[in-house]
Amino acid sequence: MSEDQSSSGPGRRSFLERVSRAFQSEPRDREDLKEVLNEALERGVLDHEARTMMEGALEVAETNVEDVMVPRSQMVVVPRHGALEDILPRIIESGHSRFPVVGEDRDEVEGILLAKDLLRYFAGAYAKFDLGHFLRPAVMVPESKPLNHLLHEFRASRSHMAIVVDEYGGVSGLITLEDVLEEIVGDIDDEHDEEEEAAVRALGENHYIVSALTPIEDFNEVFHSNFSDEEFDTVGGLVLAEFGRVPGDGESMVINEQFEFKVADSDSRRIISLELNVRDSGA
């Protein structure tokens, strides 16, 4: 036993320590770190899936809120003391579901308005309109916050929007859960659409291949499910949010006790396709 450890243990531990140190501290040279990962692959310490996951984790960790946020100048905001007849056209025209509510200027964010909350007023819950009845707390995050940390915070707090502030406390923009997921999953472009296979392809009884870009609305129609499309538009976004990170090929997740999603294809930034097993809902 000691001979086995002496013949392969020290060198292997030394190499693993190099990998461990690389991920415990901020890499000074990304290319050097990639060389370490490639060497790990060649030595059999890592497989292709693990290396891809590590590189993906680095890319997401190196992307900050500032790189993805909606700039201050493009924020659609609602004035705290605005009249309902002035607020409604802005909400309808923008098509957004969440709005920062501001005071005298955009640095005075007093809360977040969810457009659907206004239904309570129209249902007669309040005799007089006061935007203060509908305000939800605003989450503040610094520009330098890594996206992977923000994604975990969104999941923990069940928030879907954060106000981005600079080092002086001024508002520099906003970011939503959708912005984070789109950055990780990847944008839909024309080239990808041309190359993509059918959104859902049957492999056997209750066994399918599903494109990660399948709209949740289409998925619900095919599988008679009721997933919400308010937070994310695609099946890939839904699964990504459940994992809380970019999963690697072969990782699986059961959602609503009926749908078992297994990552069939992914890269360092996004899910590309999923295997789906539909379980008997009566089981």
Stockholm file with secondary structure:
# STOCKHOLM 1.0

chainA/1-283         MSEDQSSSGPGRRSFLERVSRAFQSEPRDREDLKEVLNEALERGVLDHEARTMMEGALEVAETNVEDVMVPRSQMVVVPRHGALEDILPRIIESGHSRFPVVGEDRDEVEGILLAKDLLRYFAGAYAKFDLGHFLRPAVMVPESKPLNHLLHEFRASRSHMAIVVDEYGGVSGLITLEDVLEEIVGDIDDEHDEEEEAAVRALGENHYIVSALTPIEDFNEVFHSNFSDEEFDTVGGLVLAEFGRVPGDGESMVINEQFEFKVADSDSRRIISLELNVRDSGA
#=GR chainA/1-283 SS CHHHHHHHHHHHHHHHHHHHHHHHSCCSCHHHHHHHHHHHHHHTSSCHHHHHHHHHHHHHHHCBHHHHSEEGGGCCCEETTCCHHHHHHHHHHHCCSEEEEESSSTTCEEEEEEGGGGHHHHTTSCSSCCGGGGCBCCEEEETTCBHHHHHHHHHHHTCCEEEEECTTSCEEEEEEHHHHHHHHHCCCCHHHHHHCCCSEEEEETTEEEEETTCBHHHHHHHHTCCCCCSSCSBHHHHHHHHHTSCCCTTCEEEETTTEEEEEEEECSSCEEEEEEEECCTTC
#=GC SS_cons         CHHHHHHHHHHHHHHHHHHHHHHHSCCSCHHHHHHHHHHHHHHTSSCHHHHHHHHHHHHHHHCBHHHHSEEGGGCCCEETTCCHHHHHHHHHHHCCSEEEEESSSTTCEEEEEEGGGGHHHHTTSCSSCCGGGGCBCCEEEETTCBHHHHHHHHHHHTCCEEEEECTTSCEEEEEEHHHHHHHHHCCCCHHHHHHCCCSEEEEETTEEEEETTCBHHHHHHHHTCCCCCSSCSBHHHHHHHHHTSCCCTTCEEEETTTEEEEEEEECSSCEEEEEEEECCTTC
//
